[in-house]
Amino acid sequence: MLATAVRRWAVLAVALPLAAAGIRKVTQVVEARRGSSGLTRSMRQVADLLGSGRKRRRRFF
């Protein structure tokens, strides 16, 4: 059971950043052809969410 959990974590640790990179590449291609749009901005936000894996904290000082 532990091996299954570790295997699942390892796949996600590799798959999510790769998916984020793929979405960013598609976004760049679409923006180069058609310009920025709501869809491409949303795709970029999703890629940032997938790539970072966690929210970044703001520093107030």
N, CA, C and O atoms as a CHARMM CRD file, in Angstrom:
* protein
*
  244
    1    1 MET  N      0.81000  -1.18500   0.00000 PROA 1      0.00000
    2    1 MET  CA     0.00000   0.00000   0.00000 PROA 1      0.00000
    3    1 MET  C      0.86200   1.26100   0.00000 PROA 1      0.00000
    4    1 MET  O      0.54900   2.23600  -0.68300 PROA 1      0.00000
    5    2 LEU  N      1.92700   1.23500   0.75500 PROA 2      0.00000
    6    2 LEU  CA     2.82800   2.37600   0.78400 PROA 2      0.00000
    7    2 LEU  C      3.50600   2.56000  -0.57100 PROA 2      0.00000
    8    2 LEU  O      3.70100   3.68900  -1.02300 PROA 2      0.00000
    9    3 ALA  N      3.86200   1.46300  -1.21200 PROA 3      0.00000
   10    3 ALA  CA     4.50300   1.54200  -2.52600 PROA 3      0.00000
   11    3 ALA  C      3.56300   2.17300  -3.55700 PROA 3      0.00000
   12    3 ALA  O      4.00500   2.93500  -4.41700 PROA 3      0.00000
   13    4 THR  N      2.28400   1.86000  -3.47100 PROA 4      0.00000
   14    4 THR  CA     1.30600   2.44100  -4.39100 PROA 4      0.00000
   15    4 THR  C      1.21000   3.94500  -4.18100 PROA 4      0.00000
   16    4 THR  O      1.14500   4.70100  -5.15100 PROA 4      0.00000
   17    5 ALA  N      1.20100   4.38300  -2.94200 PROA 5      0.00000
   18    5 ALA  CA     1.12800   5.80700  -2.63700 PROA 5      0.00000
   19    5 ALA  C      2.37500   6.53900  -3.13000 PROA 5      0.00000
   20    5 ALA  O      2.28100   7.63200  -3.68600 PROA 5      0.00000
   21    6 VAL  N      3.52000   5.94200  -2.92600 PROA 6      0.00000
   22    6 VAL  CA     4.77400   6.55300  -3.39000 PROA 6      0.00000
   23    6 VAL  C      4.80400   6.61400  -4.90700 PROA 6      0.00000
   24    6 VAL  O      5.22200   7.62000  -5.47800 PROA 6      0.00000
   25    7 ARG  N      4.36800   5.55900  -5.56100 PROA 7      0.00000
   26    7 ARG  CA     4.33400   5.53400  -7.02500 PROA 7      0.00000
   27    7 ARG  C      3.38900   6.61300  -7.55100 PROA 7      0.00000
   28    7 ARG  O      3.72300   7.32000  -8.50200 PROA 7      0.00000
   29    8 ARG  N      2.21600   6.74100  -6.94100 PROA 8      0.00000
   30    8 ARG  CA     1.25000   7.75000  -7.36100 PROA 8      0.00000
   31    8 ARG  C      1.82500   9.15500  -7.17300 PROA 8      0.00000
   32    8 ARG  O      1.67000  10.00600  -8.04800 PROA 8      0.00000
   33    9 TRP  N      2.48500   9.40400  -6.04500 PROA 9      0.00000
   34    9 TRP  CA     3.08600  10.69700  -5.78000 PROA 9      0.00000
   35    9 TRP  C      4.17100  11.00400  -6.82000 PROA 9      0.00000
   36    9 TRP  O      4.26600  12.12900  -7.31200 PROA 9      0.00000
   37   10 ALA  N      4.97900  10.00800  -7.14500 PROA 10     0.00000
   38   10 ALA  CA     6.06200  10.21800  -8.11200 PROA 10     0.00000
   39   10 ALA  C      5.50200  10.55100  -9.49800 PROA 10     0.00000
   40   10 ALA  O      6.02600  11.42800 -10.18400 PROA 10     0.00000
   41   11 VAL  N      4.45100   9.86200  -9.90600 PROA 11     0.00000
   42   11 VAL  CA     3.85000  10.14900 -11.21700 PROA 11     0.00000
   43   11 VAL  C      3.29500  11.55900 -11.23700 PROA 11     0.00000
   44   11 VAL  O      3.49700  12.28900 -12.20700 PROA 11     0.00000
   45   12 LEU  N      2.59900  11.95600 -10.18300 PROA 12     0.00000
   46   12 LEU  CA     2.04500  13.30600 -10.13300 PROA 12     0.00000
   47   12 LEU  C      3.14000  14.36300 -10.05500 PROA 12     0.00000
   48   12 LEU  O      3.00000  15.44900 -10.61900 PROA 12     0.00000
   49   13 ALA  N      4.21700  14.05300  -9.36600 PROA 13     0.00000
   50   13 ALA  CA     5.31400  15.01200  -9.25300 PROA 13     0.00000
   51   13 ALA  C      5.94500  15.29800 -10.60600 PROA 13     0.00000
   52   13 ALA  O      6.49200  16.38100 -10.81400 PROA 13     0.00000
   53   14 VAL  N      5.87700  14.34700 -11.52900 PROA 14     0.00000
   54   14 VAL  CA     6.42700  14.53400 -12.86600 PROA 14     0.00000
   55   14 VAL  C      5.34700  15.01700 -13.83600 PROA 14     0.00000
   56   14 VAL  O      5.60600  15.88200 -14.67400 PROA 14     0.00000
   57   15 ALA  N      4.14700  14.46600 -13.72500 PROA 15     0.00000
   58   15 ALA  CA     3.09000  14.74700 -14.69900 PROA 15     0.00000
   59   15 ALA  C      2.56300  16.17300 -14.61000 PROA 15     0.00000
   60   15 ALA  O      2.32900  16.79800 -15.64500 PROA 15     0.00000
   61   16 LEU  N      2.37100  16.70000 -13.42200 PROA 16     0.00000
   62   16 LEU  CA     1.79800  18.03700 -13.30100 PROA 16     0.00000
   63   16 LEU  C      2.70400  19.12900 -13.87100 PROA 16     0.00000
   64   16 LEU  O      2.21000  19.98500 -14.60400 PROA 16     0.00000
   65   17 PRO  N      3.99200  19.14100 -13.57400 PROA 17     0.00000
   66   17 PRO  CA     4.84800  20.15500 -14.19900 PROA 17     0.00000
   67   17 PRO  C      4.93400  19.99600 -15.72900 PROA 17     0.00000
   68   17 PRO  O      5.01400  20.99000 -16.45100 PROA 17     0.00000
   69   18 LEU  N      4.91900  18.75900 -16.21400 PROA 18     0.00000
   70   18 LEU  CA     4.92600  18.55400 -17.66200 PROA 18     0.00000
   71   18 LEU  C      3.63800  19.06300 -18.30300 PROA 18     0.00000
   72   18 LEU  O      3.67300  19.66600 -19.37600 PROA 18     0.00000
   73   19 ALA  N      2.52300  18.82600 -17.65900 PROA 19     0.00000
   74   19 ALA  CA     1.24500  19.33700 -18.15900 PROA 19     0.00000
   75   19 ALA  C      1.24700  20.86200 -18.16200 PROA 19     0.00000
   76   19 ALA  O      0.75500  21.48100 -19.10600 PROA 19     0.00000
   77   20 ALA  N      1.79100  21.46100 -17.12800 PROA 20     0.00000
   78   20 ALA  CA     1.86600  22.92800 -17.06200 PROA 20     0.00000
   79   20 ALA  C      2.74000  23.46700 -18.18400 PROA 20     0.00000
   80   20 ALA  O      2.39800  24.47400 -18.80400 PROA 20     0.00000
   81   21 ALA  N      3.85800  22.81200 -18.45200 PROA 21     0.00000
   82   21 ALA  CA     4.73600  23.25700 -19.54100 PROA 21     0.00000
   83   21 ALA  C      4.03800  23.12000 -20.89400 PROA 21     0.00000
   84   21 ALA  O      4.17800  23.98800 -21.75500 PROA 21     0.00000
   85   22 GLY  N      3.29200  22.04000 -21.08100 PROA 22     0.00000
   86   22 GLY  CA     2.55400  21.85300 -22.32900 PROA 22     0.00000
   87   22 GLY  C      1.49000  22.91200 -22.52400 PROA 22     0.00000
   88   22 GLY  O      1.31700  23.42900 -23.62800 PROA 22     0.00000
   89   23 ILE  N      0.77100  23.24100 -21.45300 PROA 23     0.00000
   90   23 ILE  CA    -0.24900  24.28800 -21.54600 PROA 23     0.00000
   91   23 ILE  C      0.39200  25.63000 -21.85800 PROA 23     0.00000
   92   23 ILE  O     -0.14300  26.39600 -22.66000 PROA 23     0.00000
   93   24 ARG  N      1.52600  25.92600 -21.23900 PROA 24     0.00000
   94   24 ARG  CA     2.22300  27.19300 -21.52800 PROA 24     0.00000
   95   24 ARG  C      2.65500  27.26400 -22.98900 PROA 24     0.00000
   96   24 ARG  O      2.54400  28.31500 -23.62000 PROA 24     0.00000
   97   25 LYS  N      3.14400  26.15800 -23.52500 PROA 25     0.00000
   98   25 LYS  CA     3.59000  26.13700 -24.92300 PROA 25     0.00000
   99   25 LYS  C      2.40800  26.36300 -25.86400 PROA 25     0.00000
  100   25 LYS  O      2.51000  27.14200 -26.81100 PROA 25     0.00000
  101   26 VAL  N      1.28900  25.68800 -25.60800 PROA 26     0.00000
  102   26 VAL  CA     0.09700  25.87300 -26.43700 PROA 26     0.00000
  103   26 VAL  C     -0.37000  27.31800 -26.35000 PROA 26     0.00000
  104   26 VAL  O     -0.75200  27.90600 -27.36200 PROA 26     0.00000
  105   27 THR  N     -0.34400  27.89700 -25.15400 PROA 27     0.00000
  106   27 THR  CA    -0.75200  29.28200 -24.96600 PROA 27     0.00000
  107   27 THR  C      0.13900  30.22300 -25.76900 PROA 27     0.00000
  108   27 THR  O     -0.35800  31.16200 -26.39200 PROA 27     0.00000
  109   28 GLN  N      1.44000  29.98400 -25.76400 PROA 28     0.00000
  110   28 GLN  CA     2.36400  30.82500 -26.52800 PROA 28     0.00000
  111   28 GLN  C      2.07200  30.74900 -28.01600 PROA 28     0.00000
  112   28 GLN  O      2.09000  31.77100 -28.70200 PROA 28     0.00000
  113   29 VAL  N      1.80400  29.55000 -28.52700 PROA 29     0.00000
  114   29 VAL  CA     1.52800  29.38000 -29.95000 PROA 29     0.00000
  115   29 VAL  C      0.23700  30.09400 -30.33200 PROA 29     0.00000
  116   29 VAL  O      0.18200  30.79100 -31.34500 PROA 29     0.00000
  117   30 VAL  N     -0.80600  29.91700 -29.51500 PROA 30     0.00000
  118   30 VAL  CA    -2.09000  30.55500 -29.81700 PROA 30     0.00000
  119   30 VAL  C     -1.96600  32.07300 -29.74100 PROA 30     0.00000
  120   30 VAL  O     -2.51100  32.77700 -30.59200 PROA 30     0.00000
  121   31 GLU  N     -1.26100  32.58800 -28.74000 PROA 31     0.00000
  122   31 GLU  CA    -1.10000  34.03400 -28.62200 PROA 31     0.00000
  123   31 GLU  C     -0.26100  34.59700 -29.75600 PROA 31     0.00000
  124   31 GLU  O     -0.49400  35.72600 -30.18900 PROA 31     0.00000
  125   32 ALA  N      0.70300  33.84300 -30.24200 PROA 32     0.00000
  126   32 ALA  CA     1.51600  34.31500 -31.36800 PROA 32     0.00000
  127   32 ALA  C      0.66400  34.43900 -32.62600 PROA 32     0.00000
  128   32 ALA  O      0.88800  35.33800 -33.43700 PROA 32     0.00000
  129   33 ARG  N     -0.30600  33.55200 -32.79800 PROA 33     0.00000
  130   33 ARG  CA    -1.15200  33.58200 -33.99300 PROA 33     0.00000
  131   33 ARG  C     -2.30000  34.56400 -33.88100 PROA 33     0.00000
  132   33 ARG  O     -2.57600  35.31200 -34.81900 PROA 33     0.00000
  133   34 ARG  N     -2.97600  34.56700 -32.73300 PROA 34     0.00000
  134   34 ARG  CA    -4.22200  35.31700 -32.61900 PROA 34     0.00000
  135   34 ARG  C     -4.18800  36.43900 -31.59900 PROA 34     0.00000
  136   34 ARG  O     -5.13300  37.22500 -31.52300 PROA 34     0.00000
  137   35 GLY  N     -3.14400  36.53300 -30.83000 PROA 35     0.00000
  138   35 GLY  CA    -3.08000  37.55300 -29.79000 PROA 35     0.00000
  139   35 GLY  C     -3.67700  37.04700 -28.48500 PROA 35     0.00000
  140   35 GLY  O     -4.20900  35.94000 -28.40400 PROA 35     0.00000
  141   36 SER  N     -3.57300  37.88100 -27.48600 PROA 36     0.00000
  142   36 SER  CA    -4.05200  37.50800 -26.16600 PROA 36     0.00000
  143   36 SER  C     -5.57600  37.53700 -26.13100 PROA 36     0.00000
  144   36 SER  O     -6.20700  38.37700 -26.77200 PROA 36     0.00000
  145   37 SER  N     -6.15200  36.61900 -25.38000 PROA 37     0.00000
  146   37 SER  CA    -7.60100  36.57300 -25.20400 PROA 37     0.00000
  147   37 SER  C     -7.89600  36.07300 -23.80100 PROA 37     0.00000
  148   37 SER  O     -6.98600  35.72500 -23.04800 PROA 37     0.00000
  149   38 GLY  N     -9.15700  36.04200 -23.46500 PROA 38     0.00000
  150   38 GLY  CA    -9.54800  35.54000 -22.15000 PROA 38     0.00000
  151   38 GLY  C     -9.17300  34.08200 -21.96800 PROA 38     0.00000
  152   38 GLY  O     -8.76700  33.66600 -20.88300 PROA 38     0.00000
  153   39 LEU  N     -9.31000  33.30500 -23.04100 PROA 39     0.00000
  154   39 LEU  CA    -8.96900  31.89100 -22.97200 PROA 39     0.00000
  155   39 LEU  C     -7.48000  31.68500 -22.71400 PROA 39     0.00000
  156   39 LEU  O     -7.10100  30.86100 -21.88100 PROA 39     0.00000
  157   40 THR  N     -6.64200  32.42300 -23.41900 PROA 40     0.00000
  158   40 THR  CA    -5.19800  32.23200 -23.23100 PROA 40     0.00000
  159   40 THR  C     -4.75600  32.72300 -21.85600 PROA 40     0.00000
  160   40 THR  O     -3.85700  32.14100 -21.24900 PROA 40     0.00000
  161   41 ARG  N     -5.37700  33.78100 -21.36500 PROA 41     0.00000
  162   41 ARG  CA    -5.04000  34.23500 -20.00700 PROA 41     0.00000
  163   41 ARG  C     -5.44700  33.18300 -18.97800 PROA 41     0.00000
  164   41 ARG  O     -4.71800  32.92400 -18.02000 PROA 41     0.00000
  165   42 SER  N     -6.61400  32.58300 -19.18400 PROA 42     0.00000
  166   42 SER  CA    -7.06300  31.52400 -18.27200 PROA 42     0.00000
  167   42 SER  C     -6.13800  30.31500 -18.33800 PROA 42     0.00000
  168   42 SER  O     -5.80500  29.72300 -17.31200 PROA 42     0.00000
  169   43 MET  N     -5.72500  29.95300 -19.54600 PROA 43     0.00000
  170   43 MET  CA    -4.81000  28.82300 -19.70200 PROA 43     0.00000
  171   43 MET  C     -3.49600  29.09200 -18.98300 PROA 43     0.00000
  172   43 MET  O     -2.92700  28.19400 -18.36300 PROA 43     0.00000
  173   44 ARG  N     -3.01900  30.31900 -19.06500 PROA 44     0.00000
  174   44 ARG  CA    -1.76900  30.67000 -18.39100 PROA 44     0.00000
  175   44 ARG  C     -1.93700  30.58300 -16.86700 PROA 44     0.00000
  176   44 ARG  O     -1.02400  30.14000 -16.17000 PROA 44     0.00000
  177   45 GLN  N     -3.08700  31.00200 -16.35200 PROA 45     0.00000
  178   45 GLN  CA    -3.33500  30.90500 -14.91800 PROA 45     0.00000
  179   45 GLN  C     -3.38800  29.44900 -14.46300 PROA 45     0.00000
  180   45 GLN  O     -2.86100  29.10700 -13.40400 PROA 45     0.00000
  181   46 VAL  N     -4.02200  28.59200 -15.26100 PROA 46     0.00000
  182   46 VAL  CA    -4.07600  27.16900 -14.93200 PROA 46     0.00000
  183   46 VAL  C     -2.67500  26.57600 -14.93500 PROA 46     0.00000
  184   46 VAL  O     -2.32800  25.78600 -14.05700 PROA 46     0.00000
  185   47 ALA  N     -1.87100  26.95500 -15.92100 PROA 47     0.00000
  186   47 ALA  CA    -0.49600  26.44600 -15.98300 PROA 47     0.00000
  187   47 ALA  C      0.30100  26.90800 -14.77000 PROA 47     0.00000
  188   47 ALA  O      1.09500  26.14200 -14.22400 PROA 47     0.00000
  189   48 ASP  N      0.09900  28.14700 -14.34600 PROA 48     0.00000
  190   48 ASP  CA     0.79100  28.62800 -13.15300 PROA 48     0.00000
  191   48 ASP  C      0.34900  27.86300 -11.92100 PROA 48     0.00000
  192   48 ASP  O      1.16600  27.54200 -11.05800 PROA 48     0.00000
  193   49 LEU  N     -0.93400  27.57000 -11.83600 PROA 49     0.00000
  194   49 LEU  CA    -1.44700  26.81700 -10.69200 PROA 49     0.00000
  195   49 LEU  C     -0.87600  25.40000 -10.67200 PROA 49     0.00000
  196   49 LEU  O     -0.45900  24.91200  -9.62200 PROA 49     0.00000
  197   50 LEU  N     -0.85700  24.74300 -11.82800 PROA 50     0.00000
  198   50 LEU  CA    -0.32700  23.38200 -11.90000 PROA 50     0.00000
  199   50 LEU  C      1.17600  23.34600 -11.67600 PROA 50     0.00000
  200   50 LEU  O      1.68600  22.45200 -11.00100 PROA 50     0.00000
  201   51 GLY  N      1.88000  24.31000 -12.23600 PROA 51     0.00000
  202   51 GLY  CA     3.33400  24.30000 -12.15700 PROA 51     0.00000
  203   51 GLY  C      3.86300  24.59600 -10.77700 PROA 51     0.00000
  204   51 GLY  O      4.87400  24.03000 -10.36100 PROA 51     0.00000
  205   52 SER  N      3.18500  25.48300 -10.05400 PROA 52     0.00000
  206   52 SER  CA     3.69600  25.85000  -8.74000 PROA 52     0.00000
  207   52 SER  C      3.30700  24.81400  -7.69600 PROA 52     0.00000
  208   52 SER  O      4.09700  24.50600  -6.80300 PROA 52     0.00000
  209   53 GLY  N      2.10300  24.27600  -7.79800 PROA 53     0.00000
  210   53 GLY  CA     1.66400  23.28300  -6.84700 PROA 53     0.00000
  211   53 GLY  C      1.17000  23.84600  -5.53400 PROA 53     0.00000
  212   53 GLY  O      0.55000  23.12800  -4.75000 PROA 53     0.00000
  213   54 ARG  N      1.42900  25.10300  -5.27800 PROA 54     0.00000
  214   54 ARG  CA     0.93900  25.75300  -4.07100 PROA 54     0.00000
  215   54 ARG  C      0.89000  27.25100  -4.30700 PROA 54     0.00000
  216   54 ARG  O      1.55800  27.77400  -5.19800 PROA 54     0.00000
  217   55 LYS  N      0.10100  27.92700  -3.51000 PROA 55     0.00000
  218   55 LYS  CA     0.00400  29.37400  -3.63800 PROA 55     0.00000
  219   55 LYS  C      1.24500  30.02100  -3.05100 PROA 55     0.00000
  220   55 LYS  O      1.80300  29.55100  -2.05900 PROA 55     0.00000
  221   56 ARG  N      1.65300  31.07500  -3.66400 PROA 56     0.00000
  222   56 ARG  CA     2.79000  31.80900  -3.11900 PROA 56     0.00000
  223   56 ARG  C      2.28500  32.80800  -2.09800 PROA 56     0.00000
  224   56 ARG  O      1.23700  33.43000  -2.27500 PROA 56     0.00000
  225   57 ARG  N      3.03500  32.94800  -1.04500 PROA 57     0.00000
  226   57 ARG  CA     2.64000  33.86900   0.00200 PROA 57     0.00000
  227   57 ARG  C      3.14900  35.26100  -0.31600 PROA 57     0.00000
  228   57 ARG  O      4.27500  35.44100  -0.78100 PROA 57     0.00000
  229   58 ARG  N      2.30600  36.23200  -0.05900 PROA 58     0.00000
  230   58 ARG  CA     2.73200  37.62200  -0.21600 PROA 58     0.00000
  231   58 ARG  C      3.52500  38.03900   1.01400 PROA 58     0.00000
  232   58 ARG  O      3.22800  37.64300   2.14100 PROA 58     0.00000
  233   59 ARG  N      4.50600  38.82000   0.76700 PROA 59     0.00000
  234   59 ARG  CA     5.26900  39.36200   1.89000 PROA 59     0.00000
  235   59 ARG  C      4.87400  40.81000   2.06600 PROA 59     0.00000
  236   59 ARG  O      4.88100  41.59000   1.11400 PROA 59     0.00000
  237   60 PHE  N      4.53500  41.15600   3.26900 PROA 60     0.00000
  238   60 PHE  CA     4.04800  42.50000   3.55400 PROA 60     0.00000
  239   60 PHE  C      5.12400  43.41700   4.13300 PROA 60     0.00000
  240   60 PHE  O      4.83100  44.50700   4.62400 PROA 60     0.00000
  241   61 PHE  N      6.34100  42.96600   4.06900 PROA 61     0.00000
  242   61 PHE  CA     7.41100  43.81900   4.60100 PROA 61     0.00000
  243   61 PHE  C      8.49500  43.94200   3.60100 PROA 61     0.00000
  244   61 PHE  O      9.49300  44.61900   3.85200 PROA 61     0.00000
